Amino acid sequence: MANKFKSAAQKISVDQAVGTALAHDITEIRPGQFKGPSFKKGHVIEKDDIAHLKRLGKEHLFVLKIDPGEVHEDEAAMRLAEALAGPGVHFEGPPSEGKINLKATHRGLLKVHVPALTKLCLISEICCASLHNHSVVEKESTLAATRAIPLVMDERILIKALDIAAEAGGIFSVHAFSNPSTGIIITGNEVYHGLIEDKFAPILRKKLEAFDCPVLETVFAPDREEEIAKCIQDLRKKGAEMILVAGGMSVDPDDVSRMAISKAGVKDMVYGTSVLPGAMFLYGRLGEVPVLGLPACVLYYKATVFDLMLPRVLAGEAITREALARLAHGGLCRSCSSCHFPICPFGKGS
């Protein structure tokens, strides 16, 4: 059986090397002055280089031998990057040692076509590594990197990889965040009647500020369906583009926020998740306005289901039961003594 990883390098005399491309870096050391590659892999040897190479003690060189139907690793990496990059993703050449980074054009939510990425990486000659799907990425941050593993690749194999990426419409994309004017409703008799100080609103404002979402208004409502429903409708009339209802999301008899949200006319409701903390989360839409019901855990934990879902809502996703179910894998917070979210496994399984 032919070796698909056959060497693409050929040993020749340095005097015969003009016009050929180096198959490896050639290091030069000048004591106290310089140590590094004097000639880099892929460099095309010119006549004036011969004397310099001989001063470095090179009588023979390994140069690239690329046959018809084969592609150098750098060209392969550039073609791969072009196929992998969807909306909101860009890259810059030339590659370094056959590797090229894909970067975010703007801040947003990274979307990875995971099945296509897996299929692509079943090709043993291809390497492509990325951040997790649904990661929040900053402008110009590296979100993926790709390279061709062999120095010279069979172009038929490369085309197979390119076709996989093309069929997916680009494997990586970054969806920009919207900045909806947000109305906040804090529920609970104890807060409404001033028996305890509200702690919910400051936490929610801080989380919204991280995504440049202005707070339209914060209102307080007792544990009565009719009043919570009226607050939701009033905020929508005032121009709220997203509404957060905090508290009263459990299944206890005096937790009425879920029923109130339904009474306000919210449709496409999904309630309950396999995320801990965050089992009693609710999502729905009042017309085009997303309505999020937030359980009390948001008060006590730095990272909850709200932190997983807010970026997805701001990126324009309609949250479905299936989307919430997928969060079960990786949806258990470790409750570390020192929280490093989002640099942690929480919510990374989907």
C-alpha positions as CSV (number, residue, x, y, z in Angstrom):
1,M,0.0,0.0,0.0
2,A,1.3,3.4,-0.9
3,N,2.3,5.7,2.0
4,K,-0.1,8.6,1.9
5,F,2.3,10.5,4.1
6,K,5.3,10.1,1.8
7,S,8.1,12.5,2.1
8,A,7.9,15.6,-0.1
9,A,11.5,16.5,0.5
10,Q,14.4,15.8,-1.9
11,K,18.1,16.1,-1.1
12,I,20.1,18.1,-3.6
13,S,23.5,19.8,-3.8
14,V,23.3,23.5,-2.7
15,D,24.8,24.5,-6.1
16,Q,21.8,23.0,-7.8
17,A,19.2,24.6,-5.5
18,V,18.4,27.8,-7.3
19,G,14.7,28.1,-8.0
20,T,13.7,25.3,-5.5
21,A,11.8,25.8,-2.2
22,L,13.3,24.8,1.2
23,A,11.6,22.0,3.0
24,H,12.7,23.2,6.4
25,D,14.0,26.2,8.3
26,I,17.8,26.8,8.3
27,T,19.0,28.2,11.5
28,E,21.8,30.8,11.8
29,I,23.7,31.5,15.0
30,R,25.9,34.6,15.4
31,P,27.2,34.6,19.0
32,G,25.9,37.5,21.0
33,Q,24.0,38.8,18.0
34,F,21.4,36.5,16.5
35,K,19.9,33.1,16.7
36,G,17.0,32.1,14.5
37,P,15.9,31.1,11.0
38,S,18.1,32.7,8.4
39,F,16.0,31.0,5.7
40,K,12.5,29.8,6.4
41,K,10.7,26.8,5.1
42,G,9.2,27.4,1.7
43,H,11.8,30.1,0.8
44,V,12.7,29.9,-2.9
45,I,16.5,29.8,-3.3
46,E,18.1,32.6,-5.3
47,K,21.5,32.7,-6.8
48,D,22.7,35.3,-4.2
49,D,21.7,32.8,-1.4
50,I,24.2,30.2,-2.3
51,A,27.3,31.8,-0.8
52,H,25.3,32.5,2.4
53,L,24.2,28.9,2.7
54,K,27.7,27.7,2.3
55,R,28.9,30.0,5.0
56,L,26.3,28.3,7.2
57,G,28.0,25.0,6.4
58,K,25.3,23.7,4.0
59,E,26.6,21.6,1.1
60,H,23.2,19.9,0.6
61,L,19.6,21.0,1.1
62,F,16.3,19.4,1.4
63,V,13.9,21.0,-1.0
64,L,10.3,20.5,-1.8
65,K,9.1,18.3,-4.5
66,I,5.6,19.1,-5.4
67,D,4.0,17.0,-8.2
68,P,1.0,17.9,-10.3
69,G,-2.2,17.4,-8.2
70,E,-0.4,18.2,-5.0
71,V,-0.7,21.3,-2.8
72,H,1.8,22.9,-0.4
73,E,0.7,23.1,3.2
74,D,0.5,26.9,3.2
75,E,-1.7,27.0,0.1
76,A,-3.9,24.3,1.6
77,A,-4.3,26.2,4.9
78,M,-5.3,29.4,3.0
79,R,-7.9,27.5,1.0
80,L,-9.2,25.8,4.1
81,A,-9.5,29.0,6.0
82,E,-11.5,30.6,3.2
83,A,-14.0,27.7,3.2
84,L,-14.3,27.5,6.9
85,A,-15.0,31.2,7.5
86,G,-18.7,32.2,7.5
87,P,-20.3,35.6,8.3
88,G,-18.4,37.5,11.0
89,V,-15.2,35.6,10.5
90,H,-12.0,36.6,8.8
91,F,-8.4,35.5,8.5
92,E,-5.0,36.9,7.4
93,G,-2.1,35.3,5.6
94,P,0.4,34.1,5.1
95,P,0.1,30.9,7.2
96,S,2.9,30.1,9.7
97,E,4.2,26.5,9.3
98,G,1.0,25.6,7.5
99,K,-1.3,27.0,10.2
100,I,-3.7,29.9,9.9
101,N,-5.9,31.5,12.5
102,L,-9.5,32.5,12.0
103,K,-10.7,35.6,13.9
104,A,-13.9,37.4,14.9
105,T,-14.7,40.4,12.7
106,H,-16.8,41.8,15.6
107,R,-17.9,40.9,19.1
108,G,-20.6,38.3,19.2
109,L,-21.7,34.7,19.7
110,L,-19.5,32.0,18.0
111,K,-21.6,29.5,16.1
112,V,-19.8,26.2,15.2
113,H,-21.4,23.7,12.8
114,V,-20.2,20.9,15.0
115,P,-21.3,17.9,12.8
116,A,-19.5,19.4,9.8
117,L,-16.4,20.2,11.9
118,T,-16.3,16.6,13.1
119,K,-16.7,15.2,9.6
120,L,-13.9,17.5,8.4
121,C,-11.6,16.3,11.1
122,L,-12.2,12.7,10.2
123,I,-9.9,13.5,7.3
124,S,-6.5,12.6,8.9
125,E,-4.6,15.1,6.8
126,I,-6.6,18.0,8.2
127,C,-6.3,19.7,11.6
128,C,-8.9,22.3,12.7
129,A,-9.4,23.3,16.4
130,S,-11.9,25.8,17.7
131,L,-13.4,27.4,20.8
132,H,-16.7,25.9,22.0
133,N,-19.9,26.5,20.2
134,H,-21.9,29.4,21.7
135,S,-18.7,31.1,23.1
136,V,-18.8,34.8,23.5
137,V,-15.9,36.2,21.4
138,E,-14.4,39.6,21.2
139,K,-13.5,41.5,18.0
140,E,-10.2,40.2,16.5
141,S,-10.0,37.3,19.0
142,T,-8.9,33.9,17.6
143,L,-11.8,31.5,17.5
144,A,-10.3,28.7,15.4
145,A,-7.1,27.6,13.7
146,T,-6.6,25.2,10.8
147,R,-3.6,23.6,9.1
148,A,-2.7,20.9,6.7
149,I,-0.8,18.1,8.5
150,P,1.4,16.8,5.6
151,L,3.9,19.3,4.1
152,V,2.4,18.5,0.7
153,M,-1.2,17.3,0.4
154,D,-3.0,15.4,-2.3
155,E,-5.4,18.0,-3.8
156,R,-8.2,15.5,-4.0
157,I,-8.2,15.2,-0.3
158,L,-8.1,18.9,0.2
159,I,-11.1,19.3,-2.2
160,K,-13.0,16.8,-0.1
161,A,-12.5,18.9,3.0
162,L,-13.4,22.1,1.2
163,D,-16.7,20.5,0.0
164,I,-17.6,19.6,3.6
165,A,-17.1,23.2,4.7
166,A,-19.0,24.6,1.6
167,E,-21.9,22.3,2.2
168,A,-22.2,23.7,5.8
169,G,-22.1,27.3,4.4
170,G,-18.9,27.9,6.4
171,I,-18.2,26.0,9.6
172,F,-17.6,29.1,11.8
173,S,-19.7,32.3,12.1
174,V,-20.0,35.1,14.6
175,H,-23.5,36.5,15.2
176,A,-23.4,40.1,16.5
177,F,-25.3,41.0,19.6
178,S,-28.3,43.3,19.7
179,N,-28.6,45.8,22.5
180,P,-32.3,45.7,23.4
181,S,-33.8,48.3,25.7
182,T,-34.7,46.1,28.7
183,G,-37.5,46.2,31.2
184,I,-37.0,44.5,34.5
185,I,-39.8,43.2,36.8
186,I,-38.8,42.2,40.3
187,T,-41.6,40.1,41.9
188,G,-42.2,39.2,45.5
189,N,-44.4,40.6,48.3
190,E,-41.4,41.0,50.7
191,V,-39.6,43.3,48.2
192,Y,-42.8,45.1,47.0
193,H,-43.8,46.0,50.5
194,G,-40.3,47.1,51.5
195,L,-39.7,44.4,54.1
196,I,-36.4,43.4,52.5
197,E,-33.9,45.2,50.2
198,D,-34.0,44.1,46.6
199,K,-30.8,42.4,45.5
200,F,-32.0,41.2,42.1
201,A,-32.0,44.4,40.1
202,P,-28.3,45.4,40.7
203,I,-27.2,41.9,39.6
204,L,-29.3,42.1,36.4
205,R,-28.1,45.6,35.5
206,K,-24.5,44.5,35.8
207,K,-25.1,41.5,33.5
208,L,-27.0,43.7,31.0
209,E,-24.2,46.3,31.1
210,A,-21.7,43.7,30.0
211,F,-23.7,43.5,26.7
212,D,-24.4,47.2,26.4
213,C,-28.1,46.7,27.0
214,P,-29.8,49.8,28.5
215,V,-32.4,49.3,31.2
216,L,-35.6,51.0,30.2
217,E,-37.3,50.7,33.7
218,T,-37.2,48.6,36.8
219,V,-40.6,47.9,38.4
220,F,-41.7,45.9,41.4
221,A,-44.7,43.7,41.6
222,P,-46.4,41.7,44.4
223,D,-47.0,38.0,44.0
224,R,-50.3,38.5,42.1
225,E,-50.8,37.2,38.6
226,E,-52.8,40.1,37.3
227,E,-50.3,42.8,38.5
228,I,-47.2,41.0,37.1
229,A,-49.0,40.4,33.8
230,K,-50.0,44.1,33.7
231,C,-46.3,45.1,34.4
232,I,-45.2,43.0,31.4
233,Q,-47.8,44.6,29.1
234,D,-47.0,48.1,30.3
235,L,-43.3,47.6,29.7
236,R,-43.9,46.4,26.2
237,K,-46.1,49.5,25.5
238,K,-43.3,51.7,26.8
239,G,-40.9,50.3,24.2
240,A,-39.2,47.4,26.0
241,E,-37.3,45.2,23.5
242,M,-36.6,42.5,26.1
243,I,-38.3,41.8,29.4
244,L,-36.8,40.1,32.5
245,V,-39.2,38.7,35.2
246,A,-37.2,37.9,38.3
247,G,-38.4,35.6,41.0
248,G,-41.5,33.5,41.6
249,M,-40.5,30.9,39.0
250,S,-40.6,27.9,41.2
251,V,-43.6,25.4,41.5
252,D,-44.6,26.5,45.0
253,P,-48.3,27.6,45.3
254,D,-47.2,31.2,46.0
255,D,-44.9,31.4,43.0
256,V,-47.1,32.8,40.3
257,S,-44.7,34.5,37.8
258,R,-44.9,31.7,35.3
259,M,-48.7,31.9,35.2
260,A,-48.6,35.7,35.0
261,I,-46.2,35.6,32.0
262,S,-48.7,33.3,30.2
263,K,-51.6,35.6,31.2
264,A,-49.7,38.6,29.7
265,G,-49.9,36.9,26.3
266,V,-46.4,35.5,26.0
267,K,-46.2,32.7,23.4
268,D,-43.8,29.9,22.5
269,M,-43.0,29.4,26.2
270,V,-40.5,26.8,27.3
271,Y,-40.2,26.3,31.0
272,G,-37.7,24.1,32.9
273,T,-34.2,23.2,32.0
274,S,-31.6,20.5,32.7
275,V,-29.1,23.2,33.9
276,L,-28.1,23.5,37.5
277,P,-28.3,26.2,38.7
278,G,-31.2,27.3,36.6
279,A,-33.8,24.5,36.5
280,M,-36.8,26.9,36.7
281,F,-35.8,29.2,33.8
282,L,-38.5,30.3,31.4
283,Y,-38.3,31.7,27.9
284,G,-41.1,33.0,25.7
285,R,-42.0,35.9,23.3
286,L,-44.5,38.7,23.5
287,G,-44.8,39.5,19.8
288,E,-41.1,40.0,18.9
289,V,-40.1,40.8,22.4
290,P,-38.2,38.1,24.3
291,V,-39.4,37.5,27.8
292,L,-37.1,35.7,30.3
293,G,-38.3,34.3,33.6
294,L,-35.4,34.1,36.0
295,P,-35.3,31.8,39.0
296,A,-33.9,32.9,42.4
297,C,-30.6,31.1,41.8
298,V,-29.5,34.1,39.7
299,L,-29.2,35.9,43.1
300,Y,-26.8,33.5,44.6
301,Y,-24.5,32.1,41.9
302,K,-22.1,34.0,39.6
303,A,-23.0,31.7,36.7
304,T,-26.4,30.2,36.0
305,V,-28.6,29.3,33.0
306,F,-29.3,33.1,32.5
307,D,-25.6,33.6,31.7
308,L,-25.8,30.8,29.1
309,M,-29.0,32.0,27.5
310,L,-28.6,35.8,27.5
311,P,-25.9,35.8,24.8
312,R,-28.0,33.5,22.6
313,V,-31.1,35.6,22.9
314,L,-29.1,38.8,22.1
315,A,-27.6,37.0,19.1
316,G,-31.2,36.5,17.8
317,E,-31.8,32.9,18.6
318,A,-35.3,31.7,19.4
319,I,-34.9,29.4,22.4
320,T,-36.5,26.0,21.9
321,R,-37.1,23.0,24.1
322,E,-34.4,21.1,22.1
323,A,-31.9,23.9,22.6
324,L,-32.5,23.8,26.4
325,A,-32.3,20.0,26.4
326,R,-28.9,20.1,24.7
327,L,-27.6,22.1,27.6
328,A,-27.9,19.0,29.9
329,H,-24.5,17.8,28.7
330,G,-22.1,20.3,30.5
331,G,-25.0,22.0,32.3
332,L,-23.9,21.1,35.8
333,C,-22.0,23.9,37.5
334,R,-19.1,22.6,39.7
335,S,-19.7,25.4,42.2
336,C,-15.9,26.1,42.4
337,S,-14.7,28.1,45.4
338,S,-13.3,30.6,43.0
339,C,-15.5,31.1,39.9
340,H,-13.7,31.6,36.6
341,F,-16.8,31.5,34.3
342,P,-16.9,31.7,31.3
343,I,-13.4,30.1,31.3
344,C,-14.8,26.8,32.6
345,P,-16.7,23.8,31.4
346,F,-20.2,25.1,32.5
347,G,-22.5,25.2,29.6
348,K,-19.9,24.0,27.1
349,G,-21.4,20.7,26.1
350,S,-23.9,22.1,23.6
